[in-house]
Amino acid sequence: MASTQQKTISRQRETLSEMLRQPLQTLATQCSKVLPDRDLLNPLLKAALQDLPFIKFMYVMNTDAVQISDNVSHEGFLPEHFGRDRSVRPYTKNLPADEAFFLSDAYISLRAKRPSITAIQAIHHAETHTLLGYIGVDADTRDLPLTRKLVDEPAIWRQIKGDPAIRASLFAQRREESLVDQHSDEVIAIMEELIVDHGIFHGKIHFSNSRATIWLVDDPYRYRILDFEAMTAPDIVLTYPRRDYPENAIIPADRIRPMLELFHELRMMDDVLYLRAGSINIFNGIVGLTFSCDGSHYLPYDEFIHKGIDFWLGKPSDAACVSNQD
């Protein structure tokens, strides 16, 4: 997982913990006075739940993580959960002994089969501080009142290993010349025209099977497939509206052709190790490369251009197939 994603998850977890910590501490004090009376615990849970609309279930467990209350929801009580052993669930298996409040990692719930999260609050005796049990609160992650700010794709070189079976048989295969290989000049010219002048913000050329997939700024939720005939027919541009190159694109318009030409060079650089597919996204500035060994690279466009073909020719098997990050 990328570090930016991890940081965002950490911030969201901190926000959720702040929302839950004080209400659950107050509830724990109330529960400590009536444990283990099920008939007195249930109303306390029901009252506390009114202030936590995003919580799906609330319940109390003993020190062995066996439930001693009903499941309490906003719709009412679920007595069938009384006596349920939760000791093997992911949120109780590694409870920290020295922390009164604990927020689990997200997990897949048993019944709904959805990403969920559970907060655990320890209940202690008011005078002796002896551990009496735990309060558990379950939430469906889609109900959490979090900011959920979109995570920006990190602008760093990322390499991902592919299928080990493909890599193991790498030297038993040879590149077969495709139709796109034979007509690279036409393909490069038309793809450049579509990206620079017709609103294509993401394009991917599949060299091995002579097709392309494209996404348009006018219709970003659907991709389109260009077969070989479309990729080499200049009048294909007549089927897409004329659009100025976006001002907020990270990749400059005059860099598109050199990148497409470098795709072709990578395709032809070796009969064994060669480019199978290459993609360009002008908004995040990322180039995607998938090689014959099934290894993939995602790197900033300027780094891709700066490295040039010499980097890959220097030691192609290491450059394309070996990963230090995954």
N, C-alpha and C positions, 0 to 999 in steps of 0.2 A: 504494500500500500504506500502511495506517495506521501511524503512528509506533510504536504499541504492538506491532504485529506485527514491525516492523523491529527494535525493541529486543529482543524475545524471540528472534528469529533470531540476532541478534548474540551474545546470551548463550549460545545453544546452540552456535554456532560456536566461541566461546571455550572452552567445556567440551570439545568434541571435539578442538580443537587441543591442549589440555593433555594429553589422553589419548594422543595420537599423537606429539607432538613428541619426547619423550625416547626412546621405543623406536625411532623412525626415525633419530634421530641416532646411536644405538648401532649400528644396522644399517648405516648409511652408512659408518661407520668400518670395519666388517668387510668391506663390499663393495669399499671402496677398495683393499684389499690383494689382491683376486683378479680385479678387472676386467681384461679383458673376458671371462674364462673362464666360459662358460655352465654347464659342468658343476659348477663350484664355486659359482656364484651361486645356482643353484636350491636346493641344500640349505640355504644361509643364509636364503633367503626362507622356506622351509618351516618352519624352526625358529622364526623370528621370528613367523610367522603364528599359532603356537600360543598366543601371549599376546595375540592380538588377535582374539577369536572373532567380532566383528561385522564384520570385513573380509572382503569377498567374494573379491577377487583382489589379488595383489601381484606386481610385476614390476620389472625394471630397464631403463632406456633410456639410449642414448648422448646426447651433447650436442645431437644433431639430433632427439631424441625418437623415435628408431627403437628398437624393443625388442630387447634383446640377451640376454634370458632368456626362459624359458617364462612363461606365466601360471601362477602358483602359487595353488591354492585349498586349502581344508581337505580336499577330496576327492582332491587329487593335482595332477599337472602337466598343463598343456594346451600341448603343444609347437607346436600350429598357430598360436599367437600370436607365436612367435619371428620377428623381422624385421618385425613390424607397424609401420607408420608412424603414430605418434600426434600428429604435429606440427600437425594441423588440428583436433584435438579441443579442446573449450572449456577444458579444464584445462591445456593446454600452449600455447595461443595467446598468452597474455599473462603468461608467467612473469616475476616480478620478478627482475631481475639481482642485486639486493643482498640478497635474502632466501634463507636456506638452506631454510626450510620455508614451504610455501604450501598453503592450503586453498581449493579451488575453490568457486564458487557451485554450487548444485544444478543439475543438467541432466538431460535425458532420455537414458538410455543407448541405444546403437545396437541392441543385440540384445534385451534384455528390455523395452525401451520403458518403463522405469520411472524415477521420480526417483532420481538417484544423486548421489554426491559423491566427489571424488577429492582425496587429499592427495599433494603432491609434496615429496620431500626431496632436496636437492642432495647429490651425492657429490663431495667435494674430496680432492685429494692431501694426505696428512697433513703433508708438509713444505713443498711449494710452494704449497699451497692452490689449485692449478689445478682448474678444474671438469672432472670426469671423466664425469659423467652424472647420472641422476636415478633415484630409487626412486619408483614410483607405487603407491598403494594405493586400490582402488575399494571403495565401500560402497553398498549399497542403503539409502536413507534409512529404510526401515521397520525395518531391523535395528540402527539406532544406539541405544546405551544412554543416551538422553537423557531429561531430566525430562518434556519435552513438556507443560508446564503450559498449561492452556487460556488463550488470550488473551482478556482482557476487551474487550468492545466499547467503544470510546471514547465517552464521553458528550459528544460535540461535534456541532455542526451540520455535516452533510456533504451536499453537493449533487453530483449526478452527471448529466452530460448524457445525453440519450437518443439515439434514432435521428435522424441529421441529415435524412433524407428526411421524417420526420414533422414535424420542426420547420420545414423549408422550405415545407411545404404547410399550415402552421398556419392561416393566414388564409383558406384556401379551404374550411375546415370550420366547422361550427356544432354546438353541443351539441344532441343530440336528447334530449328528456325520456324518462327511463327509468321503469320501474315503481317502482323504489326512490325515484326523485325524487318520484313522485306519492304515495308512502306513507311519507315520511321519519319521521313521528312514530311509527308502529308499529315501523319498523325500528330506530330509536334506542332505544325502550323495551325491545324484546326483546334487542338486542345488549347493552345495559347489564345487563339481568337475567342473561344468560348469563355475562358476565364477572364481575360482582360476586358472584353467588350460585350459580353452577353450574360453577365450575372452569375456565372458558375463560381461559387466560393469554395467548394470542395470537390476535387476530382481525383479519381484513382484509375490508373491504367493497369490492367491485368495483361501483361505481355504474353504469358504462356498460352492463354486461350483467346487472345485477340478481342478483348472487350474493354469497356470503361464504364464506371459508375460515376454519376455526377449529381450534385445537389445545387439548386438554384436559390438565390436570395428571394425570388418571388414566390417560391414554393418549397421552403426549407424542410418540411416534414416528410417529403417523399423523394426518394432517389429515382433516377432514370438510368436505364441501361442503354449504352451505345454499342451495337455490334460492329463488326469490322467494316461493313459497308458504310455505316454512319460515320465511323471514325475517319474514313478516308474520302468522304463526299463533301466538298467545300460548301455545297448548298445546304448542308445540315444547319448552318448558322442561321438560315432564314426561318427556322422553326422556333427560335428563341428570341425574345425581345431584346432590343438594344439597350444596354445599361452602362452608365458611367462606372468606371472602376471605383469601388468604395473608398472613401477617404479614410475610414477607420481600419482598413486592411493593414496588417502588419507587414506583409510581403509587398515590396514595391512592384508595380506592374512590369517594369523592365527586367525583373529578376525571374519572371515565369519561364521564358524561353531557355535561359541557361540551365535552369533546374530540369526542365524536360529533356534537354540535350544530355545532361548528366545522367538522367535515368537511362537513356539509350546506351550510353557508354558503360554503365554498370551492367546492363543487360548483356553486352557483348564482351565484357572484360575477360571471361574465362568460359571454357566449355563445360566445366563441372560446377564451379561456384558462380552464380549469375543472379541477376535481379528477376524475380518473378512478378512482383507488383510494386508500384510506387504511387504515393498519394501526396497531394498538396492541399493544405487548408490555409487560405489567405488571411483568415481572421485570427487564428491562434499562432500562425507562423510556423507550424510544425510540418515536417516532411516525414512520411512513413515509408519504410522500405521493408520488403519481405524477400528473402533470398532463397535459393534452391535448397539450402539446408533447413529451411523453415524458420530460421532465426529472423527476428524482426527488430528494427531500429526506429525510434521516434526521436527526432532531433530538430533543433531550431534551423530555419532555412539558411541563415547566414553562416552557421557552422557547417552545414552541408555543402554550401558553395565554396567556403574557404578550404575545406578538406580536399575537395576535388577528387578526381579519379586516382591520383597518386596514392592517397591514403589507403584506398581499398586494394590497389594493385600491389602495395608494399608487402602485405601479408594477408591476402584475402580471406583465408580460412579463419584466422584469428579475428580479423576485423568484423566479419559478418556473422560468425557462428558462436564465438566464445563470449560469454557474459560474465561480468564481474558484479552485476547488480541483482541478478535473479537466480 
